[in-house]
Amino acid sequence: MRALLVVNPQATTTTPAGRDVLAHALASDVKLEIVQTSYRGHAADAASQAVADGFDLVIAHGGDGTVNEVVNGVLRDGPRPDSPMVGVVPGGSANVFAGALGIPRDPVEATHVLLQAIEHGTSRRIGLGQVFADVIDDGRWFTFNAGMGLDADVVAGVERKRAKGRNASPALYLSVALKAYAQNVRKPQHFTVEIPDEPPFEDVGMVFVSNTDPWTYFGDKAIQLNPSTSFDGGLGLSALETLRVPTVGRYVAQILATGNPKSGKLVRRDDVGYVRVKCEEPANLQVDGDFLGTTTAVEFRAVPDALTVAV
């Protein structure tokens, strides 16, 4: 088996020693080549080239951003029967995609799981989400979540902080989230949301779209907005009609206590084929924790059986 190991040396928990141990372990079972990323989009370019070169497996060693790039590279020309499998060895701060697949966060344990999958030939076919907007050339794949508005404001704020040297941490996300929420309360965003077979939902305050559950993590705490959403079904939608403090307070309390939020102000669907979002003023857009820019119209689509994962 030919395998490409894509390493992000800037990811939170990747180290040269850990990379060498991982490479040595993999090289005993596969014909291995290694790429260390050096620019944004490098992982996607390397994965796309691996498809063209006929590799059987592309392994992402980094955070969710590295995984997202690898997936987008493998699927640059769309899902194909002969596309390589994707393997994941976590190396970031959250590792949401790996956690949703049941892959251990510890890189050594995750490497063992991957080696077992290679040895026994086990894999899983999963569905993904795809985003279409004017800020994206040909659509962007996402593995676990996407959003427009408040969550994307948080992602953009964290990216700005990290560009200034701050490390990603639950405390950083919390401080940025509180600031973004306060700004949304002062100047609310207004979205129109469309899903199949229902009339549009007007004047929605924030929109989360998930491809699996959990939607994200806060430290070790799984954040569950759509518990019935999975890689085997459609997309999950969680949208609040208002961001007033009482509504958001109850919503957050339910998420932290039960992971099964319910409210008269909550539009929640767990298995939809698409979600279309429009707004008059440009709003931030994020996929898998990666800020893409601002736009006024987005379509999120569910694509079943899009990717094969070694697990």
Secondary structure, 3 states (H helix, E strand, C coil): CEEEEEECCCCCCCCHHHHHHHHHHHHCCCEEEEEECCCCCHHHHHHHHHHHCCCCEEEEEECHHHHHHHHHHHCCCCCCCCCCEEEEEECCCCCHHHHHCCCCCCHHHHHHHHHHHHHHCCCEEEEEEEEEECCCCCCEEECCEEEECHHHHHHHHHHHHHHCCCCCCHHHHHHHHHHHHHHHHHCCCCEEEECCCCCCEEEECEEEEECCCCCEEECCEEECCCCCCCCCCCEEEEEECCCCHHHHHHHHHHHHHCCCCCCCCEEEEEEECEEEEEEEEEEEEEECCEEEEEEEEEEEEEEEEEEEECC
